[in-house]
Structures are given as C-alpha cells and as structure tokens.
Amino acid sequence: MTSPQPDQAARADRRSLPYPGDEAITAARAVAQLFTALGAGRHRLHYAAVDVDGRYRLASATVTVTTAPAWHLDANPDEFAAIEAAVTASMEGSCTVLATLVVRTDQEPDPVVCGWRIERGWLHAMNPVTVYAAVRHCASGSEPVARVYPAPFLGDPPVTG
C-alpha cells in the first residue's frame, strides 16, 4: 500500500490514518535492527548531539529486552519516546551537526559498550577506541569501566529518493 500524498483527499467512507514520514520509518527500522543486534539483556542507551545552533542535546533510556518465549521490550515510555524522537530528528539531519548513540549493556562480570554515529540517515558503527575514550571519562568512580566492543552492523542505510 502506498502512502497518500498530502494533497490527496481522504476517502469519506474510511477513516484516514496519518502516515509517518520517511525519517520516522527509517528510525523505526534502525531501532528494530538495533535491538535485534543487541539481543536480550538490560541496555542503557545514551544519545548526545550538537545541533546547528551549537547547543548540546542529551537523552537516555534503560531498555530491557527479553527474547524468550517471545520478543519483549520494557522501558519507561517517556525515556524511550525521547530517544526515539532524538534518533529520528538526527536521521533527518537538517538540525544536527553531530549525533551519537552509545549503548551500555549489563553483563557479568563487567558491562560492555558500543556506539554509533548518526549521519546520512543511518546508524554507522563507531571506532571502539573513540567509544572507549568517551565512556572512560564519563564513568563514575564506583562503577567498572565498560569493555568496548565493535558495534554490530545494522544493515545498509535505506535508499532515499
């Protein structure tokens, strides 16, 4: 089914549902691939961006993913909505100069972390050395420094047109 164009009138005999924009669809695809790649566990998502006015934007959310008996995602809805909106806005790209998404996953004996740059409408894996330098400076004194691993590949960016 194709999305109606903005100038098309809604049919009077059916309810008209709003269709999300391309950026929202792309962000939903990226988020779905992100959690599939991360798998089950407790993940803390940290979003940071610099907008075109030089202001910093931050958002974070804790998400617990279970995969058995079925996929389930549990998160504070306000935190999750903030992350989702931030990633969507960054994928659109007109207001963001630099954006990153770093995910810390609780594992025994120590947490692990990986990250992505958000640019050109997609999530691109960050260099583990760059991620390590960023998270090492952010760790509190009582928490162990997370082990950094290469971020999972999240498929090819969608073709926009």
C-alpha positions in Angstrom: 0.0 0.0 0.0 1.4 3.4 -0.9 1.2 6.4 1.3 -1.3 9.0 0.2 0.2 12.3 -1.0 -0.5 15.4 1.2 -2.8 16.9 -1.5 -5.0 13.7 -1.8 -8.3 13.9 0.0 -9.2 11.1 2.4 -12.0 8.8 1.3 -15.2 9.7 3.1 -16.1 6.0 3.6 -12.9 5.2 5.6 -11.0 6.6 8.5 -7.8 8.3 7.4 -4.8 7.3 9.4 -1.7 9.5 9.3 1.3 8.0 7.7 4.7 8.6 9.3 7.4 10.5 7.3 10.3 8.7 5.7 12.6 9.7 8.7 10.3 8.1 11.2 10.1 4.9 9.1 13.8 4.8 8.8 14.3 5.4 12.5 11.9 2.7 13.4 13.8 0.3 11.1 17.1 1.3 12.7 15.7 0.9 16.3 14.3 -2.6 15.4 17.7 -3.6 13.9 19.5 -2.1 17.0 17.6 -4.3 19.5 17.8 -7.3 17.3 21.6 -6.9 17.1 22.0 -6.2 20.9 19.8 -9.1 21.9 18.4 -9.9 25.3 19.6 -8.0 28.3 19.5 -4.7 30.1 20.7 -1.9 27.8 21.3 1.8 28.7 21.0 4.0 25.6 22.8 7.3 25.7 22.1 9.8 22.9 24.2 13.0 22.5 24.1 15.6 19.8 25.2 19.0 18.8 22.6 21.0 16.9 23.2 23.6 14.2 23.0 26.4 16.9 25.8 24.8 18.8 23.6 23.5 21.7 24.0 20.1 23.1 21.1 17.6 23.3 21.1 14.6 25.6 18.7 11.8 26.1 18.9 8.4 27.8 16.8 5.4 28.4 17.1 2.0 30.0 15.6 -0.8 28.0 15.2 -4.5 29.0 14.9 -6.9 26.1 13.7 -10.4 26.5 13.7 -12.9 23.7 12.1 -16.0 25.2 9.4 -17.1 24.9 8.8 -14.1 22.6 10.5 -10.7 22.0 9.5 -8.1 24.5 10.9 -4.6 25.2 10.4 -3.0 28.5 11.3 0.7 29.0 10.0 3.9 30.6 7.7 5.2 27.9 8.8 8.8 28.3 12.5 7.9 28.2 12.0 5.7 25.2 10.0 8.3 23.3 12.7 10.9 23.9 15.4 8.6 22.5 13.2 7.6 19.5 12.4 11.3 18.8 16.1 12.3 19.1 17.3 9.5 16.8 14.5 10.3 14.2 15.5 14.0 14.2 19.2 13.2 13.8 18.4 10.8 10.9 16.6 13.6 9.2 19.7 15.7 9.6 18.7 19.3 9.0 19.2 20.4 12.6 22.0 18.2 13.8 25.7 18.7 13.2 26.9 15.6 15.2 24.9 12.8 16.9 25.9 9.6 18.6 24.2 6.7 20.3 26.2 4.7 22.8 24.7 1.6 24.4 25.9 0.1 27.6 24.8 -3.5 28.2 24.9 -5.0 31.7 26.8 -8.3 31.5 28.8 -10.3 34.1 31.4 -9.7 35.3 31.5 -6.2 33.7 29.4 -4.1 31.4 30.1 -3.8 27.7 29.6 -0.8 25.5 29.4 0.1 21.8 28.4 3.1 19.8 27.1 4.5 16.5 27.3 7.9 14.7 24.1 9.0 13.3 24.7 10.6 9.9 23.4 10.4 6.4 20.1 9.0 7.6 21.5 5.9 9.4 23.5 4.5 12.3 27.1 3.8 11.5 29.4 1.9 13.8 31.9 4.0 15.8 35.5 3.1 16.2 35.8 1.2 19.5 38.8 3.4 20.5 36.7 6.5 20.2 33.9 5.0 22.2 36.3 3.9 24.9 37.8 7.3 25.2 34.3 8.8 25.6 33.0 6.3 28.2 36.2 6.2 30.2 35.8 9.9 31.0 32.1 9.5 31.9 32.4 6.5 34.3 31.8 7.3 37.9 34.4 6.3 40.5 32.4 3.3 41.8 31.4 1.7 38.5 33.7 -0.5 36.5 34.9 0.9 33.2 32.9 -0.9 30.5 34.7 -3.1 28.0 34.2 -1.7 24.5 33.4 -3.9 21.5 32.8 -3.1 17.9 29.2 -2.1 17.3 27.0 -4.6 15.4 26.4 -3.7 11.7 22.9 -2.6 11.3 22.3 -3.3 7.6 22.5 -0.9 4.8 21.1 2.5 5.1 17.8 2.9 3.2 17.9 4.4 -0.2 16.1 7.7 -0.2 14.9 9.4 -3.2 
